[in-house]
Amino acid sequence: MTTRIETDSLGDFAVPADALYGIHTARALANFPLTGRPCAPALVRGMALVKLACARTNAALGHLDPEVGEAVAAACRELADGEAGLAGAVVVDALQGGAGTSLNMNVNEVLANRAEERLGGRRGEYWRVHPLHHVNLHQSTNDVFPTALKVAAIDGLRRLEKAVAGLQTAFQARERDFAHIVKVGRTQLQDACPMTLGAECSAWAEACGRDRWRVFKCEERLRVVNLGGTAIGTGLTAPRAYIFRVADALREATGMNLARAENLVDATQNSDAFVEVSGILKAHAVNLFKISSDLRLLASGPRAGLGELRLPAVQVGSSAMPGKVNPVICEAVGQAALQVMAQDQAVTLAAQSGQLELNAFLPLLAHALLGNLDLLERADTLFRARCIDGLAADAARCAELLERSHAPVTALVPALGYALAAEVAKEAQATGRTIRAVVLARGLLAPEVLDRLLSADAMTALGYGK
């Protein structure tokens, strides 16, 4: 492999001759072979937008030559838009020491080399555009990285909110479809009270609705950034005018309602806002797991289990048991939910690991948080498209289980009283007859009254009328 030699304060180091990155990235590739995966694309895009805001601000204030400033800004736009192969040159591992310095320098080098090319130079020369002197001007990893993470997380929250909304809409459609189907409601996995399958779907839709609102609102927690604070939030090495203007440039570059933190030292030290957002994602994961587990139970069997729902058959279920079809989408969604819960713990531990003026564990936090946003968006989309949109009810099975169950007796308590209803349940259990048969045989209620009390309308009414 043909190489070029670059030099830093540690000495010389070989870099692939055609690489858009430089010496710091090459050292990081040798130092951090951990996950085998680069940083999240959303984080790289966030870095590009932050660098764009910095370049524009520095050029506007006269700190960058106009031609250099425009070349850097153009490279930033290419990286943000995934053009010219720039994103593929951001190659440092997602987990790295230095609080994200390797990612920052990887981006700086790629942008500098691309800007150098745009001005007629060659990669690795840095004659017109230098990674530190120009691209990183008036910045530190410590204000750039967390700001880019917030930009990436806000973008992820917006995409997730749409996915949750789609799932909510799908459950609402099934709520309407199944509104007339009366079934057994269960508590502690035991027969409890009659209800409708539509009402069961409505609870899932409502849970998704809460998650959608939480995800929408928690964007507010990320709108305050520490860009301009440089190394520890004091703004040392950056001009005052730059500090006061760069957040405005970032707001323009991203289209997000971002603002400079009033206390930049606090915003540089502390990561609790990310923990709060991660907790919202965990809450959604909890609901996803519970719902997917409910669906597996209700579709179990189908003949030797509950079998009240029919999940879409998406693949053959067994290499040994012919005809078996498993609830694989629900299982996959459940595993995604468990992964999110686990990575929430990583966010928590990373955030608490900050010391004094900086948190060196932000790369782990970013990897876990952005991974959760992406995973949840994919899980919601998969769940809706491959399961909920095609969810079907077995109305006959619901009726059969309801008829065999003692659950209907609970709906008769207002008409019969608890003691008499208990007698009916005891007789039905002893004789093997249904609740309906016992009530009619004893002449306790007229058939039309019994039908009304056990109807779908009665099951969905809020309480009973006189």
C-alpha positions as CSV (number, residue, x, y, z in Angstrom):
1,M,0.0,0.0,0.0
2,T,1.3,3.4,-1.0
3,T,1.6,5.7,2.0
4,R,2.4,9.3,2.8
5,I,4.2,10.5,5.9
6,E,2.6,13.0,8.2
7,T,4.0,14.5,11.3
8,D,2.6,15.5,14.7
9,S,4.1,16.3,18.1
10,L,4.8,12.6,18.7
11,G,6.7,12.2,15.4
12,D,6.1,10.7,12.0
13,F,3.4,8.3,11.0
14,A,2.4,6.6,7.8
15,V,-1.0,7.4,6.3
16,P,-2.5,5.7,3.2
17,A,-1.5,8.0,0.3
18,D,-5.1,8.4,-1.0
19,A,-6.7,8.7,2.4
20,L,-8.9,11.7,3.1
21,Y,-8.0,11.4,6.8
22,G,-4.6,12.2,8.3
23,I,-2.2,11.3,11.1
24,H,-4.4,11.6,14.1
25,T,-7.0,9.3,12.5
26,A,-4.3,6.8,11.6
27,R,-3.0,6.7,15.1
28,A,-6.6,6.3,16.4
29,L,-7.2,3.3,14.1
30,A,-4.2,1.7,15.7
31,N,-5.1,2.7,19.3
32,F,-8.8,1.8,19.4
33,P,-9.7,-1.4,17.6
34,L,-12.6,-2.0,19.9
35,T,-16.1,-2.4,18.4
36,G,-15.0,-2.7,14.8
37,R,-17.6,-0.2,13.9
38,P,-17.2,3.5,13.1
39,C,-19.1,6.3,14.9
40,A,-22.9,6.6,14.1
41,P,-23.6,8.3,10.8
42,A,-25.9,10.7,12.6
43,L,-23.1,11.8,14.8
44,V,-20.8,12.3,11.8
45,R,-23.5,14.4,10.2
46,G,-23.9,16.4,13.4
47,M,-20.2,17.1,13.5
48,A,-20.3,18.3,9.9
49,L,-23.1,20.7,10.7
50,V,-21.2,22.0,13.8
51,K,-18.1,22.5,11.7
52,L,-20.1,24.3,9.1
53,A,-21.5,26.8,11.7
54,C,-18.0,27.4,13.1
55,A,-16.5,28.0,9.6
56,R,-19.3,30.4,8.7
57,T,-18.9,32.3,11.9
58,N,-15.1,32.5,11.7
59,A,-15.3,33.7,8.0
60,A,-17.9,36.3,8.9
61,L,-15.8,37.7,11.6
62,G,-12.7,37.7,9.4
63,H,-10.8,35.0,11.2
64,L,-10.8,32.8,8.1
65,D,-9.7,33.9,4.6
66,P,-13.0,34.1,2.6
67,E,-11.8,31.5,0.0
68,V,-10.6,29.1,2.7
69,G,-13.8,29.6,4.7
70,E,-16.0,28.9,1.7
71,A,-13.9,25.8,0.8
72,V,-14.2,24.4,4.4
73,A,-18.0,25.2,4.4
74,A,-18.4,23.5,1.1
75,A,-16.6,20.4,2.4
76,C,-18.8,20.5,5.5
77,R,-22.0,20.5,3.4
78,E,-20.6,17.5,1.4
79,L,-19.9,15.6,4.5
80,A,-23.4,16.4,6.0
81,D,-25.1,15.4,2.8
82,G,-23.0,12.2,2.3
83,E,-21.4,13.5,-0.9
84,A,-18.0,12.9,-2.4
85,G,-17.4,9.8,-0.3
86,L,-16.5,11.9,2.7
87,A,-18.6,10.0,5.3
88,G,-16.7,6.8,4.4
89,A,-13.5,8.5,5.4
90,V,-14.7,9.0,9.0
91,V,-13.4,5.7,10.2
92,V,-12.4,5.9,13.9
93,D,-13.9,3.4,16.2
94,A,-17.1,4.3,18.0
95,L,-15.4,3.7,21.4
96,Q,-12.3,5.8,21.9
97,G,-10.3,7.6,24.5
98,G,-10.0,11.3,24.7
99,A,-13.7,12.3,25.1
100,G,-14.2,12.1,21.3
101,T,-11.0,13.8,20.2
102,S,-10.3,11.1,17.6
103,L,-13.6,11.7,15.9
104,N,-13.1,15.4,16.0
105,M,-9.7,15.1,14.4
106,N,-10.9,12.6,11.9
107,V,-13.6,15.0,10.8
108,N,-11.1,17.9,10.9
109,E,-8.7,16.0,8.7
110,V,-11.3,14.9,6.2
111,L,-12.7,18.4,5.8
112,A,-9.2,20.0,5.6
113,N,-8.1,17.6,2.9
114,R,-11.3,18.0,0.9
115,A,-11.1,21.8,1.2
116,E,-7.5,21.6,0.1
117,E,-8.5,19.6,-2.9
118,R,-11.2,22.2,-3.8
119,L,-8.5,24.9,-3.7
120,G,-6.2,22.9,-6.1
121,G,-4.0,21.2,-3.5
122,R,-3.4,17.5,-2.7
123,R,-4.4,15.3,0.3
124,G,-2.0,15.6,3.2
125,E,-0.4,18.9,2.1
126,Y,-2.4,21.2,4.3
127,W,-0.8,24.2,2.6
128,R,-4.0,26.2,2.3
129,V,-6.2,24.4,4.8
130,H,-5.0,22.9,8.0
131,P,-7.1,20.6,10.3
132,L,-6.3,22.5,13.4
133,H,-5.5,26.0,12.3
134,H,-8.5,26.4,10.1
135,V,-11.2,23.7,10.4
136,N,-10.9,23.5,14.2
137,L,-10.4,27.2,14.7
138,H,-11.8,28.5,18.0
139,Q,-13.1,25.0,18.9
140,S,-12.4,22.1,21.2
141,T,-13.5,18.6,21.1
142,N,-15.2,19.3,24.4
143,D,-17.7,21.8,23.0
144,V,-17.9,20.4,19.4
145,F,-18.6,16.7,20.3
146,P,-21.5,17.1,22.8
147,T,-23.0,19.8,20.6
148,A,-22.9,17.4,17.6
149,L,-24.4,14.6,19.7
150,K,-27.3,16.9,20.6
151,V,-27.9,17.7,16.9
152,A,-27.8,14.0,16.1
153,A,-30.1,13.1,18.9
154,I,-32.6,15.7,18.0
155,D,-32.7,14.4,14.5
156,G,-33.1,10.9,15.8
157,L,-35.9,11.9,18.1
158,R,-37.8,13.4,15.2
159,R,-37.5,10.3,13.1
160,L,-38.5,8.1,16.1
161,E,-41.5,10.3,16.8
162,K,-42.8,9.6,13.3
163,A,-42.2,5.8,13.7
164,V,-44.1,5.8,17.0
165,A,-46.9,7.7,15.5
166,G,-47.2,5.1,12.7
167,L,-47.4,2.3,15.3
168,Q,-50.0,4.2,17.3
169,T,-52.1,4.7,14.1
170,A,-51.9,1.0,13.3
171,F,-53.2,0.0,16.7
172,Q,-56.0,2.5,16.5
173,A,-57.0,0.9,13.2
174,R,-57.1,-2.5,14.8
175,E,-59.1,-1.0,17.7
176,R,-61.8,0.0,15.2
177,D,-61.6,-3.4,13.4
178,F,-62.0,-5.4,16.6
179,A,-64.5,-3.2,18.5
180,H,-67.3,-5.7,18.2
181,I,-65.4,-8.8,19.4
182,V,-66.1,-9.7,23.0
183,K,-63.4,-11.8,24.7
184,V,-62.0,-12.8,28.0
185,G,-60.0,-10.2,29.9
186,R,-57.2,-11.7,32.1
187,T,-55.3,-10.6,35.2
188,Q,-52.4,-12.6,36.5
189,L,-52.9,-14.8,33.5
190,Q,-56.3,-16.0,34.9
191,D,-59.7,-15.3,33.5
192,A,-61.1,-12.0,34.9
193,C,-63.7,-10.0,33.1
194,P,-65.2,-9.8,29.7
195,M,-63.9,-7.0,27.4
196,T,-63.6,-6.3,23.7
197,L,-60.5,-7.0,21.6
198,G,-60.9,-3.5,20.4
199,A,-60.5,-2.2,24.0
200,E,-57.3,-4.3,24.3
201,C,-55.9,-2.7,21.2
202,S,-56.9,0.7,22.5
203,A,-54.6,0.3,25.5
204,W,-51.7,-0.5,23.2
205,A,-52.5,2.5,21.1
206,E,-52.7,4.7,24.2
207,A,-49.3,3.5,25.4
208,C,-47.8,4.4,22.0
209,G,-49.5,7.8,22.2
210,R,-47.9,8.5,25.5
211,D,-44.5,7.5,24.1
212,R,-45.0,9.6,21.1
213,W,-45.7,12.7,23.2
214,R,-42.7,11.9,25.5
215,V,-40.4,11.6,22.5
216,F,-41.7,14.8,21.0
217,K,-41.3,16.8,24.2
218,C,-37.9,15.6,25.3
219,E,-36.3,17.3,22.3
220,E,-36.5,20.4,24.5
221,R,-33.9,18.8,26.8
222,L,-31.3,18.9,24.1
223,R,-31.7,22.4,22.6
224,V,-29.1,24.0,24.9
225,V,-25.6,23.5,23.6
226,N,-22.1,24.4,24.9
227,L,-20.7,25.4,21.5
228,G,-18.3,28.3,22.1
229,G,-17.2,27.1,25.5
230,T,-14.1,25.5,24.0
231,A,-12.2,23.2,26.4
232,I,-13.9,23.6,29.8
233,G,-16.7,26.1,29.2
234,T,-14.8,29.3,29.8
235,G,-14.4,30.1,26.1
236,L,-10.6,30.3,26.5
237,T,-8.9,30.8,23.0
238,A,-12.1,31.9,21.3
239,P,-13.1,35.5,20.6
240,R,-16.1,36.9,22.4
241,A,-17.9,37.8,19.2
242,Y,-17.5,34.2,18.0
243,I,-18.9,32.8,21.2
244,F,-22.0,34.9,20.9
245,R,-22.6,34.2,17.2
246,V,-21.7,30.6,16.6
247,A,-24.9,29.1,18.2
248,D,-26.9,31.3,15.9
249,A,-25.0,30.0,12.9
250,L,-25.6,26.4,14.1
251,R,-29.3,27.1,14.4
252,E,-29.3,28.3,10.8
253,A,-27.3,25.3,9.6
254,T,-29.5,22.7,11.3
255,G,-32.9,24.3,11.2
256,M,-33.2,23.4,14.9
257,N,-34.1,25.8,17.7
258,L,-30.8,25.6,19.4
259,A,-29.4,28.1,22.0
260,R,-26.1,28.7,23.7
261,A,-26.1,27.6,27.3
262,E,-26.1,30.4,29.9
263,N,-23.6,28.4,32.0
264,L,-21.1,26.9,29.5
265,V,-19.1,25.3,32.3
266,D,-22.1,23.4,33.5
267,A,-23.0,22.4,29.9
268,T,-19.5,21.1,29.3
269,Q,-19.2,19.1,32.6
270,N,-22.6,17.5,32.9
271,S,-24.5,15.0,30.8
272,D,-27.7,14.6,32.7
273,A,-29.9,15.8,29.8
274,F,-28.8,12.7,27.8
275,V,-29.8,10.5,30.7
276,E,-33.2,12.1,30.8
277,V,-33.7,11.5,27.1
278,S,-32.4,7.9,27.4
279,G,-35.0,7.3,30.2
280,I,-37.8,8.3,27.8
281,L,-36.4,5.8,25.2
282,K,-36.3,3.1,27.9
283,A,-40.0,3.8,28.8
284,H,-40.9,3.3,25.1
285,A,-38.9,0.1,25.1
286,V,-40.7,-1.1,28.1
287,N,-44.1,-0.6,26.4
288,L,-42.8,-2.3,23.2
289,F,-41.7,-5.4,25.2
290,K,-45.0,-5.6,27.1
291,I,-47.1,-5.2,23.9
292,S,-45.1,-7.7,21.9
293,S,-45.3,-10.1,24.8
294,D,-49.1,-9.7,25.0
295,L,-49.4,-10.4,21.3
296,R,-47.3,-13.6,21.6
297,L,-49.6,-14.8,24.4
298,L,-52.9,-13.9,22.6
299,A,-51.7,-15.6,19.4
300,S,-50.3,-18.7,21.2
301,G,-51.1,-22.1,20.0
302,P,-52.9,-21.5,17.7
303,R,-55.0,-24.5,18.6
304,A,-53.5,-25.6,21.9
305,G,-53.1,-22.0,23.2
306,L,-55.2,-18.9,23.4
307,G,-55.3,-18.3,19.6
308,E,-57.5,-15.2,19.9
309,L,-55.2,-13.3,17.5
310,R,-53.5,-14.4,14.3
311,L,-50.2,-12.8,13.6
312,P,-49.0,-12.5,10.0
313,A,-47.0,-15.6,9.0
314,V,-43.7,-14.2,7.8
315,Q,-41.4,-17.2,7.7
316,V,-41.4,-21.0,8.4
317,G,-40.9,-21.5,12.1
318,S,-39.0,-24.7,12.5
319,S,-36.4,-26.9,10.8
320,A,-37.8,-29.9,12.7
321,M,-41.5,-29.3,13.2
322,P,-43.4,-29.1,9.9
323,G,-46.2,-26.4,9.7
324,K,-44.9,-24.5,12.8
325,V,-45.0,-20.7,12.4
326,N,-43.5,-18.6,15.2
327,P,-44.2,-15.1,16.4
328,V,-40.8,-14.0,15.1
329,I,-41.6,-10.3,14.6
330,C,-42.8,-10.0,18.2
331,E,-39.7,-11.8,19.4
332,A,-37.4,-9.6,17.4
333,V,-39.1,-6.4,18.7
334,G,-38.8,-7.8,22.2
335,Q,-35.1,-8.3,21.8
336,A,-34.7,-4.8,20.5
337,A,-36.5,-3.5,23.5
338,L,-34.2,-5.4,25.8
339,Q,-31.2,-4.1,24.0
340,V,-32.5,-0.5,24.5
341,M,-32.9,-1.1,28.2
342,A,-29.4,-2.5,28.5
343,Q,-27.9,0.5,26.6
344,D,-29.8,2.9,28.8
345,Q,-27.7,1.6,31.6
346,A,-24.6,2.3,29.5
347,V,-25.8,5.9,29.1
348,T,-26.3,6.2,32.8
349,L,-22.9,4.8,33.7
350,A,-21.2,6.9,31.1
351,A,-22.9,10.1,32.2
352,Q,-22.0,9.5,35.9
353,S,-18.4,8.9,34.9
354,G,-17.6,12.6,34.2
355,Q,-15.0,14.1,36.4
356,L,-14.5,17.8,37.2
357,E,-14.7,19.8,34.0
358,L,-15.2,17.1,31.4
359,N,-16.8,13.7,30.7
360,A,-14.3,11.5,28.9
361,F,-16.9,8.7,28.4
362,L,-19.0,10.6,26.0
363,P,-18.1,8.3,23.0
364,L,-19.8,5.4,24.9
365,L,-22.8,7.6,25.7
366,A,-23.1,8.7,22.1
367,H,-22.8,5.1,20.8
368,A,-25.5,3.9,23.2
369,L,-27.9,6.8,22.9
370,L,-27.8,7.1,19.1
371,G,-27.9,3.3,18.8
372,N,-31.1,3.2,20.8
373,L,-32.7,5.9,18.7
374,D,-31.9,4.1,15.5
375,L,-32.9,0.7,17.0
376,L,-36.3,1.9,18.3
377,E,-37.1,3.6,15.0
378,R,-36.4,0.4,13.1
379,A,-38.3,-1.7,15.7
380,D,-41.4,0.5,15.5
381,T,-41.4,0.5,11.7
382,L,-40.9,-3.3,11.6
383,F,-43.5,-4.0,14.2
384,R,-46.1,-1.9,12.3
385,A,-45.3,-3.1,8.8
386,R,-44.7,-6.8,9.5
387,C,-47.1,-7.4,12.3
388,I,-49.7,-4.9,13.4
389,D,-50.9,-3.9,9.9
390,G,-51.7,-7.5,9.2
391,L,-53.0,-8.5,12.6
392,A,-56.2,-10.5,12.5
393,A,-58.7,-11.6,15.1
394,D,-60.3,-15.1,15.5
395,A,-63.7,-14.0,16.6
396,A,-65.0,-17.5,16.8
397,R,-62.1,-18.5,19.1
398,C,-62.7,-15.4,21.3
399,A,-66.4,-16.4,21.6
400,E,-65.6,-20.0,22.4
401,L,-63.2,-19.1,25.2
402,L,-65.6,-16.5,26.6
403,E,-68.4,-19.0,26.6
404,R,-66.3,-21.6,28.4
405,S,-64.9,-19.1,30.9
406,H,-66.4,-18.0,34.2
407,A,-65.4,-14.4,33.3
408,P,-68.9,-13.4,32.1
409,V,-70.2,-13.8,35.7
410,T,-68.4,-10.6,36.7
411,A,-70.4,-8.6,34.2
412,L,-73.6,-9.9,35.9
413,V,-72.7,-8.7,39.4
414,P,-74.7,-5.4,39.0
415,A,-77.8,-7.4,38.1
416,L,-77.4,-10.4,40.4
417,G,-75.3,-9.2,43.2
418,Y,-72.0,-10.6,44.3
419,A,-73.3,-13.5,46.4
420,L,-75.7,-14.8,43.8
421,A,-73.1,-14.4,41.0
422,A,-70.7,-16.4,43.1
423,E,-73.3,-19.2,43.4
424,V,-73.7,-19.2,39.6
425,A,-69.9,-19.4,39.1
426,K,-69.6,-22.2,41.6
427,E,-72.4,-24.2,40.0
428,A,-70.9,-23.7,36.5
429,Q,-67.6,-24.9,37.7
430,A,-69.1,-28.0,39.4
431,T,-71.3,-29.0,36.5
432,G,-69.2,-28.0,33.6
433,R,-71.9,-25.8,32.2
434,T,-71.5,-22.3,31.0
435,I,-72.4,-19.2,33.0
436,R,-75.1,-18.4,30.4
437,A,-76.6,-21.9,30.7
438,V,-76.7,-21.7,34.5
439,V,-78.3,-18.3,34.6
440,L,-81.0,-19.3,32.0
441,A,-81.7,-22.6,33.7
442,R,-82.3,-20.9,37.1
443,G,-84.3,-18.2,35.5
444,L,-82.2,-15.4,37.0
445,L,-82.3,-13.2,33.9
446,A,-84.3,-13.1,30.7
447,P,-82.3,-14.1,27.6
448,E,-82.5,-10.6,26.0
449,V,-81.2,-9.0,29.3
450,L,-78.4,-11.5,29.5
451,D,-77.4,-10.8,25.9
452,R,-77.4,-7.1,26.6
453,L,-75.2,-7.4,29.7
454,L,-72.7,-9.5,27.8
455,S,-72.7,-7.4,24.6
456,A,-69.8,-5.5,23.1
457,D,-71.6,-2.2,23.9
458,A,-71.8,-3.2,27.6
459,M,-68.2,-4.3,27.7
460,T,-67.0,-1.0,26.4
461,A,-69.3,1.3,28.4
462,L,-67.7,3.2,31.2
463,G,-69.6,1.6,34.1
464,Y,-73.3,0.6,33.9
465,G,-76.4,2.6,33.8
466,K,-79.6,2.3,35.8
